[in-house]
Amino acid sequence: MRFLPLCYALALSAFGSMSVEAFEPRLVGRIEISATLLDRSHEVGTFEGGIPANQWGAFGSGIAWLGRGNRYAMVSDRGPADGKAAYRCRYHIVDIVVNEKSSPSIKVDLVQTHLLFNAAGAPLVGSLTALSESQESRTLRFDPEAIRVLPNGHLLISDEYGPSILEFTAEGRQVGQLPVPSRFMPLHSSADPTAELPPINVRGRQPNRGLECLAISPKGDYVFALLQSPLIQDGGLDEMNKRVGTNSRLLEINRTTGATREFLYPLDSATNGCNEIEYLAPGRFLVIERDSKAGSEAEAKKIVEIDIRAATDISKIGSLPATALPAGVTPISKRPFLDLLDPRWKFAGETFPEKIEGIAFGPKLNDGSRVLLITSDNDFLPAPTQIYAFAYGDE
């Protein structure tokens, strides 16, 4: 892992030479990873349902290219049973080779697994109960949802529980934390998600709908974090706590000064959520926006291109309306990029996964285009993890 800073420099060079206007994404292939494979954590024991503590599950929650060869970092989320298990949080180093001329066109090899620890060396776990509301610094519960690589080789991982954005060494030890405005935080945290809803909480992220998405600028000086759903105070929920809001927030953090800006991201539907963001060009990103339906019922599994350059900074707006635009506010612009349910890909059907959660550019292919990987999160269920490979960039 000591090669990461050099790798990142190579990644910056690749980004700098890519034309993002060249052509539409081209499908290279798809691969399924069995849900029964084991990771390299050497954890022992089992969780509810007989799931091994070292099962290689949910690793498609987040993915980032390390900048050299075919090596990626992938992060598993909080573990089995929706936060009821004391799962040791972890990330993985994975080799993913994409070659249109080989069969199969995608090959995956798990290289390493690193457990995650806080700054004091205590293990971070996915359990809902591992929190201390009176002393947030002693809270150990962590729900990793997105991962990105910094120029110094450290990793940024966003946590949905906090929500928070933590910096880790390549070995998995926390060494920093980025500032997240207090409006994103619930007033009261609880081991019971229903106790984090109104009327107990009148502000902050909705339970299990926090900072799901993370991107960084090529130099690592700016970080972008996008909520999965609107904040409670932004009209996210009605009086029955049903999701009705479509005005979510994209947070920009200046890593040098700590200054933040926020922009309004308009969801296509209140039943949709954002699950990942990837840097594309200055002010432009790719975002996964999807519904929560699986199989033949799935209706929205899209990657959209967004542009924040003309969007209004809404940092001083304490509360947004559920669906309407506040006077004088220009939202983030969106346009279609890739629809995974488009019949031409032949992905749609009974086995299509609910949770499309990871997206990352990788190395160049022989024709000068870039690898674009999209991953699913299998939530430690029997369904396999899906990895879709596209080519995008210069012809």
C-alpha positions in Angstrom: 0.0 0.0 0.0 3.0 2.3 0.1 2.7 3.0 -3.6 -0.6 4.9 -3.2 0.6 8.5 -3.5 2.5 7.7 -6.8 -0.6 5.8 -8.0 -2.8 8.8 -7.3 -0.5 11.0 -9.4 -0.9 8.6 -12.2 -4.7 8.8 -11.8 -4.6 12.6 -12.0 -2.7 12.3 -15.3 -5.3 10.0 -16.6 -8.2 12.3 -15.6 -6.4 15.3 -17.1 -6.2 13.7 -20.5 -9.8 12.3 -20.7 -12.3 14.0 -22.9 -15.7 13.6 -21.2 -17.7 14.7 -24.2 -16.4 12.0 -26.6 -19.1 9.3 -26.8 -21.8 7.4 -24.9 -20.7 4.6 -22.5 -20.1 1.3 -24.2 -20.8 -1.9 -22.4 -17.8 -4.2 -21.9 -19.2 -6.8 -19.7 -20.8 -7.9 -16.4 -19.7 -10.4 -13.7 -21.4 -11.9 -10.7 -19.4 -12.5 -7.4 -20.8 -15.3 -5.2 -22.3 -14.3 -1.9 -20.6 -17.2 -0.1 -17.0 -16.2 -0.7 -14.8 -15.2 2.3 -12.7 -12.1 2.7 -9.2 -11.8 4.0 -10.0 -10.4 7.5 -9.5 -13.7 9.3 -12.5 -12.8 11.5 -14.1 -15.9 13.2 -17.5 -16.8 14.3 -20.9 -16.4 12.7 -23.8 -13.9 12.8 -27.5 -14.4 12.8 -28.5 -16.8 10.1 -25.1 -18.5 10.1 -23.4 -15.8 8.1 -19.6 -16.1 8.7 -17.9 -13.0 10.3 -15.5 -13.0 7.4 -18.0 -13.3 4.6 -17.1 -11.1 1.6 -20.4 -9.3 1.5 -21.8 -5.9 0.6 -18.3 -4.8 -0.7 -20.0 -3.1 -3.6 -21.2 -0.3 -1.3 -18.3 1.8 -2.5 -15.4 1.6 -5.0 -12.4 3.7 -5.8 -9.6 3.2 -8.2 -6.2 3.4 -6.5 -4.6 5.0 -9.6 -2.3 2.2 -10.8 -2.9 -0.9 -12.8 -6.2 -2.6 -12.0 -6.3 -2.2 -8.3 -9.4 -0.8 -6.4 -10.5 -0.1 -2.8 -14.0 -1.4 -2.1 -15.9 -0.9 1.2 -18.4 -3.2 2.9 -21.3 -1.5 4.7 -22.4 -2.1 8.3 -22.8 -5.8 8.0 -25.7 -8.3 8.1 -29.1 -7.9 9.7 -29.5 -4.1 9.1 -27.3 -3.0 12.0 -28.2 -5.8 14.5 -24.8 -7.5 14.2 -21.6 -6.4 15.8 -19.9 -6.6 12.4 -16.3 -5.3 12.3 -16.2 -2.6 9.6 -13.7 -3.1 6.8 -12.5 -2.3 3.3 -10.9 -4.4 0.7 -8.1 -4.2 -1.9 -9.3 -5.8 -5.1 -7.8 -6.4 -8.5 -10.4 -6.0 -11.3 -9.1 -6.6 -14.8 -11.3 -5.4 -17.7 -10.4 -6.7 -21.1 -12.9 -6.7 -24.0 -10.8 -9.3 -25.9 -10.7 -11.9 -23.1 -13.3 -14.3 -21.8 -14.6 -13.5 -19.3 -14.1 -9.8 -20.0 -13.9 -9.0 -16.2 -11.7 -10.8 -13.7 -11.9 -10.1 -10.0 -9.3 -11.1 -7.3 -9.5 -10.1 -3.6 -6.0 -9.1 -2.5 -6.4 -7.8 1.1 -9.0 -6.9 3.7 -8.3 -4.2 6.3 -10.4 -3.7 9.4 -11.3 -0.1 10.4 -10.3 1.5 13.7 -11.0 4.9 15.3 -8.2 7.3 16.2 -7.8 5.6 19.6 -7.4 2.2 18.1 -10.9 0.9 19.0 -12.6 -1.2 16.3 -15.5 0.4 14.4 -18.6 -1.8 14.2 -21.9 -1.8 12.3 -24.0 -2.3 15.3 -26.8 0.2 15.9 -26.1 0.0 19.7 -22.4 1.0 19.6 -23.0 4.7 20.2 -22.6 7.2 23.0 -25.0 10.1 22.5 -23.4 12.0 25.4 -19.9 11.6 24.1 -19.9 11.4 20.3 -16.1 10.8 20.2 -16.7 7.5 22.0 -19.2 6.3 19.5 -18.0 3.2 17.6 -20.9 2.5 15.3 -20.0 3.1 11.7 -21.9 2.5 8.4 -19.4 2.8 5.6 -21.1 3.7 2.3 -18.5 5.4 0.0 -14.7 5.4 -0.3 -12.3 7.7 -2.1 -8.5 7.9 -2.3 -6.5 11.0 -1.3 -3.2 12.2 -2.9 -1.3 11.1 0.2 -2.6 7.5 0.0 -5.1 7.9 2.8 -8.7 7.0 2.4 -11.9 9.0 2.9 -14.9 6.9 3.9 -18.4 8.4 4.5 -20.5 7.1 7.4 -24.3 7.1 7.1 -24.9 6.9 10.9 -23.3 10.3 11.8 -23.3 11.3 9.2 -19.6 11.8 9.0 -16.6 11.7 6.7 -13.5 10.1 8.2 -9.9 9.9 7.0 -8.0 6.6 7.4 -4.6 5.4 6.7 -4.2 2.6 4.1 -4.0 0.2 7.1 -7.5 1.3 8.4 -6.6 3.6 11.3 -8.6 6.9 11.5 -6.4 10.0 11.4 -8.9 12.8 10.7 -12.4 13.9 10.2 -13.9 16.4 7.8 -16.3 19.1 8.9 -20.0 18.4 8.3 -22.5 21.1 9.2 -24.6 20.5 12.2 -27.8 20.7 10.2 -27.0 17.3 8.8 -26.9 15.7 12.2 -29.9 14.4 14.1 -30.5 16.2 17.5 -30.8 12.8 19.1 -29.1 9.6 18.0 -30.6 6.3 19.0 -30.1 2.5 18.7 -33.7 2.4 17.5 -34.1 4.0 14.1 -37.7 4.9 14.7 -36.6 7.1 17.6 -34.5 9.2 15.2 -37.7 10.2 13.3 -40.0 13.2 14.0 -41.3 14.3 16.4 -38.2 13.3 18.4 -35.9 14.7 15.7 -36.9 17.8 13.8 -33.7 18.1 11.9 -30.8 16.1 10.4 -30.5 13.2 8.1 -33.3 10.6 7.9 -32.3 7.2 9.5 -30.2 5.2 7.1 -30.4 8.0 4.5 -27.3 10.0 5.3 -24.1 10.8 3.3 -24.2 7.8 1.0 -22.2 9.5 -1.8 -18.6 10.8 -1.8 -16.3 12.3 -4.5 -13.1 14.2 -4.5 -11.4 16.7 -6.9 -8.3 15.5 -8.7 -5.9 17.4 -6.4 -7.8 16.2 -3.3 -8.5 19.8 -2.2 -12.3 19.6 -2.4 -14.6 16.8 -1.2 -18.2 16.4 -2.3 -20.8 14.5 -0.2 -24.3 13.9 -1.3 -27.2 12.9 0.9 -29.2 9.8 -0.1 -32.5 11.6 0.8 -33.5 15.1 1.9 -32.9 16.3 5.5 -35.9 16.1 7.9 -36.1 19.9 8.1 -36.1 20.1 4.3 -39.5 18.6 4.0 -38.2 15.1 3.6 -41.0 13.5 5.5 -44.8 14.0 5.9 -46.8 13.8 9.2 -46.7 10.0 8.9 -43.0 10.0 8.3 -43.4 8.9 4.7 -40.8 10.2 2.3 -42.2 13.0 0.3 -39.4 15.5 -0.3 -37.3 15.8 -3.4 -34.9 18.6 -2.4 -31.7 17.0 -1.2 -28.3 18.6 -0.5 -24.8 18.2 -2.0 -22.1 19.3 0.4 -18.8 20.8 -0.8 -15.9 20.9 1.7 -12.6 22.8 1.1 -10.1 20.5 2.8 -7.6 23.4 3.2 -9.8 25.9 4.9 -12.7 23.8 6.1 -15.2 26.1 4.4 -18.3 24.5 3.1 -21.0 25.2 0.4 -24.2 23.4 -0.2 -26.3 22.9 -3.4 -29.8 21.7 -4.1 -30.0 18.3 -5.7 -33.5 17.7 -7.1 -34.5 14.0 -7.0 -36.6 12.7 -9.8 -39.0 11.2 -7.3 -39.4 11.2 -3.5 -39.1 7.4 -3.6 -35.7 7.7 -5.2 -32.3 8.1 -3.4 -28.8 9.0 -4.4 -26.2 6.3 -3.8 -22.9 7.5 -5.2 -21.2 10.4 -6.8 -18.0 10.3 -8.9 -15.9 13.2 -10.2 -16.1 13.7 -14.0 -14.7 17.2 -14.7 -14.6 20.6 -12.9 -18.0 21.2 -11.5 -19.4 18.0 -13.1 -20.1 14.6 -11.6 -21.8 11.3 -12.2 -24.5 10.4 -9.6 -26.3 7.1 -9.1 -30.0 7.8 -8.5 -32.3 4.8 -8.0 -35.4 3.5 -6.5 -35.6 0.7 -3.8 -37.2 -1.9 -6.0 -35.5 -5.1 -7.2 -36.0 -7.6 -10.0 -38.8 -7.0 -12.5 -40.3 -4.3 -10.3 -37.3 -2.0 -10.6 -38.1 1.2 -12.4 -35.2 3.7 -11.7 -31.6 2.6 -11.8 -29.9 5.5 -13.5 -26.6 7.3 -13.6 -27.1 11.0 -14.3 -24.6 13.7 -15.1 -24.8 16.8 -12.9 -23.3 20.3 -13.1 -23.0 22.5 -10.0 -21.3 25.5 -11.7 -24.4 27.6 -12.0 -26.1 26.3 -8.9 -26.9 28.5 -5.9 -25.1 28.1 -2.6 -27.9 27.3 -0.2 -25.8 27.1 3.0 -27.7 30.0 4.6 -31.1 28.4 3.9 -31.9 26.6 7.1 -35.0 24.8 5.7 -36.0 23.9 2.2 -39.6 23.3 0.9 -40.4 19.6 0.2 -40.5 20.0 -3.6 -40.7 23.6 -4.6 -37.6 25.8 -5.3 -37.0 28.7 -2.9 -37.1 32.1 -4.6 -33.8 32.9 -6.2 -32.3 29.4 -6.0 -30.9 27.7 -9.0 -30.6 23.9 -8.4 -28.0 21.5 -9.7 -28.6 20.7 -13.3 -29.0 17.1 -14.4 -29.0 15.2 -17.6 -29.2 11.4 -18.4 -26.0 9.5 -18.7 -26.7 5.8 -18.3 -29.8 3.8 -17.6 -29.0 0.3 -16.4 -32.6 -0.8 -17.2 -32.3 0.2 -20.8 -33.2 -3.0 -22.8 -30.1 -2.8 -24.9 -27.9 -3.8 -21.9 -30.1 -6.9 -21.2 -29.6 -6.4 -17.4 -33.3 -5.9 -16.4 -35.3 -8.9 -15.1 -36.0 -11.0 -12.1 -32.4 -11.0 -10.9 -31.6 -7.3 -11.2 -30.4 -6.0 -7.8 -32.1 -3.4 -5.7 -29.0 -1.6 -4.5 -26.8 -0.2 -7.2 -24.3 1.7 -5.0 -20.8 2.0 -6.3 -19.3 3.8 -9.3 -15.7 4.6 -10.2 -13.5 5.3 -13.2 -10.6 3.0 -13.6 -7.6 2.8 -16.0 -7.5 3.4 -19.7 -8.3 0.7 -22.2 -6.4 0.1 -25.4 -8.6 2.4 -27.4 -8.0 5.3 -25.0 -11.3 5.1 -23.3 -11.6 4.8 -19.5 -13.0 1.9 -17.6 -16.2 2.8 -15.7 -17.2 0.3 -13.0 -20.7 0.1 -11.4 -21.3 -2.2 -8.4 -24.2 -3.5 -6.4 -24.5 -4.0 -2.7 -25.9 -7.4 -1.8 -26.5 -6.6 1.9 -25.0 -10.0 2.9 -28.0 -11.7 1.4 -27.7 -14.8 -0.9 -27.8 -12.8 -4.1 -24.4 -12.3 -5.8 -22.6 -8.9 -6.1 -22.9 -7.5 -9.6 -20.1 -5.6 -11.3 -20.8 -3.9 -14.6 -18.0 -2.6 -16.7 -18.4 0.2 -19.3 -15.9 2.1 -21.5 -16.1 5.9 -21.6 -13.9 8.7 -23.0 -11.9 9.2 -26.1 -12.5 7.0 -29.1 
